C-alpha cells in the first residue's frame, strides 16, 4: 500500500482524509513538521502529499520538493487568495467547501497512473544537454538537477517524447491535466513559461513557441533520442 503524507495540525481533517485515503487504497501518515515529513519521505514510497495550507505551511514546500521531486502535491486551502505563494504549485487545489469527489477522482487517477508506471521500462529521455529519468521522475540539465512540480514534469515529458514535433495546447491539457478539467490555453502558457525559466538557469532556451500551434523543443545541437 502506498503512503500519502498529510501535513496538518488539524486532527479532525487528518481523520477525515485517512478514511477517504484508506477507501482508495492509500495509507495516511500524519506529519506535524518538516523534519517528520522528510524522515517519512526517506523511509517509504510516497504517492502524494496533502498539505493543509496555512501561512506556517509554506515551510513544507521547498523541503517537500527536494525530498520528493515530481511527487504530486494536494493543497487544502481555506482562503485561496489569487497569487498566494505555493497555491499555483499544487497539482490539486481544494478550497472550502471541500469536495470529497474531486479528491477521490484525483486519487483514483493517481492509483491508475502508478499501476501503469510499474510496467513501464526504465527510460531516459534526452535532448541536447537535457536529461529526464522517467522512472525516477528526475530532470537534469548540464548535469544540474532541475526541480519541477509533477505537472511541469508531465508537460516537459510530452515535449521530450515528441522532440521533433509540435505539441499543441489541447494535447498537453489532455495528457497532463485530470480528465474533464477546464484549462484555459493561457494556463498552459504560464506553466510552460515556468519550465522555460527553470531550464534557462543552466543554458540557452530549449523550448520553441510555435505561434498559433503550441510548443516544441529546439536546440542548436544535434538531439539524442530517448532510449527504452
N, C-alpha and C positions, 0 to 999 in steps of 0.2 A: 504494500500500500504506500502510495506516495504521500509526502508530507506537505502541508500548507502551513507556512509560518504566519501567525496572526499577531501583529503589533498593536496592542491596545491596553489601556488601563481600565477599560470598562468590562467587568466580568460578565455582565448581562449580555453584552454584544458578543463576547467570546463564546458563551454557551449557545447563543442563537446560531452563530457561524459554525460551531463544532457540529451541531445537529445537521445542518444543511450539508456540510462537507462530508460527514460520515455517510449520508444517504447517497452521495455521488462518488463514494469510494476513495475519499481522501482522509488522511489523519491530520487533525489540527493540533498545532503546538503553539502555546502562548509564549510570546516574547515581550517582556516588560521593558527592556532596554537594548541598546545597540550591542553591548557585549554578549548578551544572551542570544540575540539574533545571529551574530557572527559565529558563535560557538555551535549553534544548531545547524547552521548552513554548512559547516565543515564536517559534520558528523553523519549527515543523511542526505538522500536525494530529495531535493525540494522542487515541487511542481510550480508553485507560485507563492507570492506573499500578499497578504491582505493587511492593509495599513489603515488604521483609524486616524484620519487626517485632522490634526490639531497643530497649533503653532509649534509645540515642542516636538512634533513628529518629524519635522524637517531633518533632524539629525539622523534619521534612519536612512534617508535616501542614498547618499553617497556611499556609506558602508555596504548597503544592500547591493548597489550596482557593482561595487568592487568584488564582493563575495560571491555574487550570483549573476554574472554578466549574461544578458539575454533572457533571464527568467522573467515571466510576466509579473506585472505589479497591478494589484487591485486596490483602489482607494475608496474609502467611505468618507465622504465629506459632508459635514453638517451645513456648512456655508461655503458653497463652491463659487468663490468670487473669481471673475474672469481675470486671467493672468496671474493667479496666485502661484507662487513657486511650487513646483512639484506636481500640480494638478494636470498640466499638459503632458507630463512624462508618464502618466499611467496608461495601462492597456485597457482598463475598465474603470470608469469613474461612476460611482453610485452616490446620488445625493438624496436628501430627505424629500419626500417619504421613500425609504429604501424599497426597491422592487426585488423580492426574492427570485422571481422568474428570470430577471436579467442575469443575476449571479449564477443560477442553476444552468442557464443556457451557456454562459461563458465556461463554466466548469466542465460541462458535457463536451464542448468543442475542444477544450484543453485535453481532456482524457482521450478523446479520439486521436488528437494530434500526437500525443505521447505514445500511443499504441503504434501509430504509423512510423514514428521515429525509431522504435525498437527494431523494425525490419529494414530500415534504411541503412545502406552501407556507409562506412566511414568515408565521407567525401571531403575533399579540399577544393574550393573554387578559387581561381586566381585570375587577376587582370593587372597587368603591369606590376607594380610593387604592392598590390593589394592582395591579401590572403584571407580567406574565410574558412574556418574549421566548422563544418556544418554540424557534426555530432556534438562538438564541444561548445557550440554557439559562441565562438570567439572570432574576432576580427583583428588583423594586424595590417599596418601599412608601414613600409620601410622598416620592418622589424619591431615597430612600436605598437602596443595594444591600443585599439580604438574602442572606447566604451560606448555601446549602443543600447538603447532600450529594445525590448522584444519586438515592438512594432518597427523600429528602424532597422533591426536585423532582418526582418522579413522583407522589407522593401528593398534593401540592398541585395539580398539573396535573389530576388526576382530579376534585378538588373544583371547580376553575375551569371545567372542561368541562361540569359539571353544576351551575351556580351556584344554581339554584332547586330542585334535588332533593337527596335524601339518598343518600350513598354508604355502603352497608353494608360491614362489615369484610371479608366474604368477597369482595366485588367488588374491594376495594382490594388484597387479597392476590393475587387472580388477575391483576390488571393490573400490580402493582408489584414482585412477587417472582418469581424464576425458577419455571418450571413444575415442579410436583411438590414445591416447598418446603413443609416443615411449619412453619407460622407460627401461633402462638397469638394469639387476639384481643387479649390483653394487650400483645403486641409491637406491634400496630398502634396501640394507645392510647399507648404510650410514644413512638413516632415522631411521631404527631400532636401530642403534648404538646411535643416538641422544636420542631416547626414553629410551634406557637402561641406559645411563649415568644420565638422569634426575631421573629415579627411584632409581638408586644406591645411591643417596644422602640421602635416608631415610631407607635403608636396603639392604639386600643381593640381588643378581641378581635373577630376576624372569623370565627372558627370556632365553630360551634354543635354541641354534643354532643347527639345525639338518643338518649335513653336506650333501650337495648334494640334500637337500629337501627343507628346509625352516626354519620356526620358530615355537616354541610352548612355552606355559607358563610352568614354573617349580617352585616347591616350596617344602620345607621340611615339610610344614604344610598340613593339610587336607583342600582342597579347598571348598569354598562355591559356590553354583550355583547361576546364575543370577535369579532374580525374576521379574515377569511382572504383 
